[in-house]
Amino acid sequence: MTSVPEPSSIPGRAGVGVQHARDGRETLSVAEGILIALCRCSQNEAFEELLRVARRHHLSVLTVAHALVDLAIDAHPPLGSPDRHADASGALAEWESHLAHWPGSSH
């Protein structure tokens, strides 16, 4: 009987898929938290908002979540650059006005 190695035991691939999934969950959680604070909504409503925006702009929910987090923390390179979420910049216009009113925001 031949055993198949666990993905984390394959040289050069140690936990890549697991880490990517964990990063995605963390990003979604942070994006939900941003929307909860901005919109004063539940976690369920925040996720539904991410889904609505993703569908409306034909993007994945994770792309929208990453872009929202980047916008909230004023990440560089700026949104719309070829290096970062260029296709999500239109979706983020929906939240930019909310973020402009956050204390300490440079938006």
C-alpha positions in Angstrom: 0.0 0.0 0.0 1.4 3.3 -1.0 0.9 6.4 1.2 0.4 9.9 -0.2 2.4 12.5 1.7 0.6 15.3 3.4 0.8 18.6 1.5 2.8 20.1 4.4 5.4 17.4 4.1 6.1 18.0 0.4 9.4 19.9 0.0 8.8 23.5 -1.4 5.0 23.3 -0.8 5.0 23.3 3.0 1.5 24.5 4.0 1.1 26.8 1.0 -2.6 25.9 0.5 -3.3 25.9 4.2 -1.6 29.3 4.6 -3.5 30.7 1.6 -6.8 29.5 3.1 -6.0 31.0 6.5 -5.0 34.3 4.9 -8.3 34.3 3.0 -10.3 33.7 6.2 -8.4 36.4 8.1 -8.9 38.9 5.3 -12.6 38.1 5.1 -12.9 38.5 8.9 -11.1 41.9 8.9 -13.2 43.1 5.9 -16.4 42.1 7.8 -15.1 43.9 10.8 -14.6 47.1 8.8 -18.1 46.9 7.4 -19.5 46.2 10.9 -17.8 49.4 12.2 -18.8 51.5 9.1 -22.3 50.4 8.7 -23.2 49.3 12.3 -24.4 45.9 11.0 -24.1 42.3 12.0 -21.4 40.0 10.8 -23.9 38.2 8.5 -25.0 41.5 7.0 -21.3 42.5 6.5 -20.6 39.3 4.6 -23.8 39.7 2.5 -22.6 43.2 1.6 -19.2 41.9 0.5 -21.1 39.3 -1.6 -23.4 41.9 -3.2 -20.5 44.2 -4.1 -18.5 41.2 -5.5 -21.4 40.1 -7.7 -22.3 43.6 -8.8 -18.7 44.1 -10.0 -18.1 40.5 -11.2 -15.3 39.9 -8.7 -14.6 37.2 -6.1 -15.6 38.0 -2.6 -12.0 37.6 -1.5 -10.8 40.2 -4.1 -13.3 42.6 -2.8 -12.3 41.9 0.9 -8.6 42.3 0.1 -9.3 45.6 -1.6 -11.5 46.9 1.2 -8.8 46.1 3.8 -6.2 47.8 1.6 -8.4 50.9 1.3 -9.1 51.0 5.0 -5.4 50.9 5.9 -4.4 53.2 3.1 -2.1 50.5 1.6 0.5 51.3 -1.0 0.9 50.9 -3.9 -2.5 52.6 -4.2 -5.6 50.9 -5.4 -5.9 51.0 -9.2 -2.2 50.4 -9.7 -1.3 47.4 -11.8 0.2 45.8 -8.8 -2.9 45.8 -6.6 -6.6 45.1 -7.2 -7.0 47.3 -10.3 -10.2 45.5 -11.2 -11.7 46.2 -7.7 -11.3 50.0 -7.7 -14.8 50.6 -8.9 -16.3 48.4 -6.2 -14.5 50.3 -3.5 -16.0 53.6 -4.5 -19.1 52.3 -2.7 -17.2 52.4 0.6 -14.8 55.3 0.1 -17.2 58.0 1.4 -17.8 55.9 4.6 -14.1 55.6 5.2 -13.5 59.3 4.7 -15.4 59.9 7.9 -13.3 57.5 10.0 -11.2 59.3 12.7 -7.6 59.7 11.5 -8.5 58.8 7.9 -6.5 60.3 5.2 -9.1 59.5 2.5 
